[in-house]
Amino acid sequence: MSARVDRRRGGAVPKRKTEENMKRTSIKRTQTYRFGKPAALALILALILAALTATACGNDEAKDADTDAGNAPVRIGSKDFTENLILAELYALALEDKGGLEVERDFSLASSSVHTALVNDEIDLYPEYTGTGLLSVLQLDLITDPQEVYDTVKAAYKEQFDLVWLEYARANDGQGIAVTKEASDKYGIKTLSDLQRNAANIRFASQGEFDEREDGIPALEAVYGPFDFLSSIVIDNALKYDTLLNGEADASPAYTSEGQLTNPAFVLLEDDKQVWPPYNIAPVARAAVLEKYPQIEEILNAVDALIDTPAITALNAEVDVDGKEYEEVAKAFYDSIKGTF
């Protein structure tokens, strides 16, 4: 007689039976027959199903544990403009390729909400600007030395938000003024000091708020002196380069890494007295994700070391001037640098 499993106890019934055991076996058989074969079969199937369900739940819990242990994707965010999209995609490509990490892209977030998303653990990192961190997020006083700005935001972010600034790139997407090459050559204008001295010859195209904004004309005049332009008009920001090319103005506010500045028809003026704060690019990340994936810091620092202002300006131009997709531009640039680190 073979061993028979008693499902109520989970053990095996011995082959040798004493008289008492035989009586118990007889009772069990009688009960089974009274219960009916179909009912007994249904009970067995129900127990099998319960066991399988328990196993499946255990597997799901094991998968969840594995995810918590370190298999979750790295969530990269970006702001909603060309340069930030390119940078975020570069970071994603590098972490996938060099770090072997799964990346979840959460791009084109509103610039006003991306910091909040990071603090609230909705993303793990994104490309930020040192000047934005200093003035917009921390709301601290103006600092113009790039290293001092970086050191200040790095310390404050760690203390207040438990966020980490990785190393900053040489690329600076700050405030500037561009003039036409024609005006630059005619009046010898290379710096903001040159522009101030020749303001009476220059037709200025403003975006309105630049004339009143604290870091606009008021900041310039406090350091360089009055800018008494020959004329000043207010235009939409998207039209400023067309306005200059069409000969309707000679100078206009600009951001220092805008793609249109690759056109030799424009000259970006040097802020020779350093009125404007630096806006150096750097990844900002949650401390927890850097602890989980320590390779992130080394990889992204290596990427940022290869990005200067001319490089990011050229990438912006490929999208904003040449009409390429930011993913295509980021991939081509990453393929050109990945062998260097």
Stockholm file with secondary structure:
# STOCKHOLM 1.0

chainA/1-341         MSARVDRRRGGAVPKRKTEENMKRTSIKRTQTYRFGKPAALALILALILAALTATACGNDEAKDADTDAGNAPVRIGSKDFTENLILAELYALALEDKGGLEVERDFSLASSSVHTALVNDEIDLYPEYTGTGLLSVLQLDLITDPQEVYDTVKAAYKEQFDLVWLEYARANDGQGIAVTKEASDKYGIKTLSDLQRNAANIRFASQGEFDEREDGIPALEAVYGPFDFLSSIVIDNALKYDTLLNGEADASPAYTSEGQLTNPAFVLLEDDKQVWPPYNIAPVARAAVLEKYPQIEEILNAVDALIDTPAITALNAEVDVDGKEYEEVAKAFYDSIKGTF
#=GR chainA/1-341 SS CCCEEETTTTEEECSSCCHHHHHHHHHHHHHHHHHCHHHHHHHHHHHHHHHHHHHHHHHHHHHHHHIIIIISCEEEEEESSHHHHHHHHHHHHHHHHTTCCCEEEEEEECTTTHHHHHHTTSCSEEEEEHHHIIIIISCCCCCCCHHHHHHHHHHHHHHHHCEEECCCCSCBCCEEEEEEHHHHHHHTCCBHHHHHHTGGGCEEEECSHHHHSTTSHHHHHHHHCCCCCSEEEECCGGGHHHHHHTTSCSEEEEETTCGGGGSTTEEECBCTTCCSCCCBEEEEEEHHHHHHCTHHHHHHHHHHTTCCHHHHHHHHHHHHTTCCCHHHHHHHHHHHHGGGC
#=GC SS_cons         CCCEEETTTTEEECSSCCHHHHHHHHHHHHHHHHHCHHHHHHHHHHHHHHHHHHHHHHHHHHHHHHIIIIISCEEEEEESSHHHHHHHHHHHHHHHHTTCCCEEEEEEECTTTHHHHHHTTSCSEEEEEHHHIIIIISCCCCCCCHHHHHHHHHHHHHHHHCEEECCCCSCBCCEEEEEEHHHHHHHTCCBHHHHHHTGGGCEEEECSHHHHSTTSHHHHHHHHCCCCCSEEEECCGGGHHHHHHTTSCSEEEEETTCGGGGSTTEEECBCTTCCSCCCBEEEEEEHHHHHHCTHHHHHHHHHHTTCCHHHHHHHHHHHHTTCCCHHHHHHHHHHHHGGGC
//
